[in-house]
Amino acid sequence: MAEYENLRELKTISYKRPTIKKGYANQFLCIDISDLDISFKQVTEEIKSTFVGGKGFDLWLLWNAVKKTTKWNDPENAICIASGPMGGTPTFPGSGKSIVATISPTTESVMDSNVGGYFGPYLKFSGFDALEIKGKSSKDVLIFIDGIDQKIQIFEAVELSEESYDLSAILTEQFGKGKPRNISVVSTGPGAKHTLIGCLNFTWYDSKRKRVRYKQAGRGGIGSVFADKGIKAIVARWDDVTLSSNNPADVDLIKDVGKKYSREIVELDPKQNEMSRIGTTHLVTIMNDYDLLPTKNFQYGRHPEAANVGAEVYRRIFDKGYDGCWMGCTVACAHGVKDFVPLTGPYKGKKVFVDGPEYETIAGCGSNIGIFDPFTVVEINFYCDAYGLDTISVGTSIAFVMECFERGLINESNTEGMDLSFGNRMNALELLHQMAGGEGFGTIVGQGIRKMKTIFARDYGADADILRDIGMESKGLEFSEYMTKESLAQQGGYGLALKGPQHDEAWLIFLDMVHNFMPTFEQKAEALHWFPMLRTWFGLCGLCKLPWNDIVPEDNKDTPEPAKVMKHVQWYTDYFSAVTGKQKAPDDLIHMSETVYNFQRIFNLKMGFGRREHDTIPYRAVGPVTVVEYESRQDRYDKQLAEKHKIDIAGKGTDEKLKLLRKFREEQYEKLKDAVYKRRGWTNDGIPTINTVKRLNIDFPEVLEVLKENGIQ
């Protein structure tokens, strides 16, 4: 029997922790839980040069773990977690990220997710640049990576709590040995077992509040893979983190750049977005003002009650105090609600602490399902975390269901008596509890929009064409919470994103729609090259993107390309050079990412995706689907038809104008694909060319074989 309650020791090995050198531990930890095999793989200079770290390391491990026929619930599917060479620096804002990758149950292809908390840095300082977990266990297992005592243990977990909040608190206390800040836990909840949209919770210990806090790797059902494998939790233990922990090449340069960056954030954040006080909630009213806040399943972009779930409300609700999810991050945007009392579910009537909500949750689980009560949003947020469910997929899926219900595509006989009209907050919560329990109509909603479209058409007789138009998913991933109808560039930012419509590749709405900085296809294509590449780079290095452009220098507006915030890009370049000892320029960051980005596109191709046909988005992301939608912006659409497309609209009804607009907008989206593929060095079918892979030095035999199988040689 192990020394820990509720845990039975299955295997323990000791290891010698390597010295971190210029941001790298230079080895991977590989665990197969089917036979409790624990092994180490060396990280060569070639792997570092090609894949850098973070998502790059995850992709390389995953590529070698799976076959083209591997499904998400096959034992060989791996869950890979990595930080990056810059991850774990306590003096540079946003340096605490982990990146997770796996084959997704909703997209059936490569999924990655970027998450805060302490796990990634603790994993690296314990001696591992990345963790790969394969196999399946017939019993719940817990993996303990103890960087202090230099041992790795696998336990059978017996009668531990199902819900993530309780589980993480218990494990932090048990493994912390009186020092809870030394512990970071990765876990999920019962919702991940019963749905395909499960998330992972990554923890850090909030010393001021004396409690475990959470960040989520939410997208694409990574938590569902975790649960299917029988993993109860992963626990990492590490001690002090200092500027020297990464053993950087130039400590003085890191001190200098980090001090400049932190000083700027402390000075300017209170004048700009107030991230340290209200987090990303400031986006709610901004999006509403510009007609970009998703409302009622992305039909509309604004609502008169939007301010009820906006920043000024959460300014009063959030618990006051420092809220950084990594040590020394001056952005400090990870806010929460103290002593919240849920009205429903297993925590009904009990005081709880809620991590969040952030903008995506407010928009997805608030405005997009017609709910403008901040406390309902907080309750949905809390239970999604406790149950291990992705708030974006939950919100967007419920919004789809509600529109289907209101349109009569489904009815109460299908929903088991529930009225799922927009704004029905109690039934939205009931649906969430059903998802977590694998009960009722929630079992269907928990499969995600792509599978719901098939079920609704096949079993309920719903019109498949309408479902295709209004089901806000692409590649099998639910849309994150931005309206794209009036921004062709952002339509591309979602539709051309490698894993599906998530805004972490490109967020170009303001540049395109509001400022009209990129009127031509070529300019849009250039933006859809540079911005996804820079944003990918953060995931290679273990960094958060928010400091880059959510707090900007006061003179940034006077620079040639203010959206790029090149002063910060130069600081990141200096930071990378200071840690790794490799002298780089800003363009080198783009090249690093381009290598990994193209490798991931080819990985998608290996799994049977990654072509032009897979970059399709539902028409609602492109333009108005219904007469009501058209008429909500009639002046804008009429003007476009008359002035841009030279159509005489006199005497034409809305139905006719709707069809004409659709034809033009769908043509524009296809032309955008052409321009982007050309800029990225891909074929007209969206596949990287031989010249591109050779230029990027990823012309490995196995890469060339995948291209050959797809007609590229």
Secondary structure, DSSP 8 states (H G I E B T S, - for coil): --SSTTEEEEEEEE------BTTB--EEEEEETTTTEEEEEE--HHHHHHH-STHHHHHHHHHHH--TT--TTSTT--EEEE--TTTT-TTSTT---EEEEEE-TTTSSEEEEEE-SSHHHHHHHTT-SEEEEES--SS-EEEEEETTTTEEEEEEE-S--SSHHHHHHHHHHHHHTT-GGGEEEEE--HHHHHSS-B-EEEEEEETTTTEEEEEEE-GGGHHHHHHHTTEEEEEEE-----TTTT--S-HHHHHHHHHHHHHHHHHHGGGTT-HHHHGGGGHHHHHHHTT-S-BTTTTBS--TTGGGGSHHHHHHHS--S---SSTT-TT----EEEEE--SSSTTTT--EEEE---HHHHHHHTGGGT---HHHHHHHHHHHHHHTB-HHHHHHHHHHHHHHHHTTSS-TTTTTT----TT-HHHHHHHHHHHHHT-TTHHHHTT-HHHHHHHHHHHH---HHHHHHH--EETTEE--S---TT-HHHHHHHHT-SSSS-TTS---HIIIIIS----SHHHHHHHHHHHHHHHHHHHHHT--SHHHHHS--TTGGGSSSGGG-HHHHHHHHHHHHHHH-----HHHHHHHHHHHHHHHHHHHHHTT--SGGGG---GGGTS--SHHHHHHTHHHHHHIIIIIS----TT--HHHHHHHHHHHHHHHHHHHHHHHHHHHTB-TTS-B-HHHHHHTT---HHHHHHHHHTT--
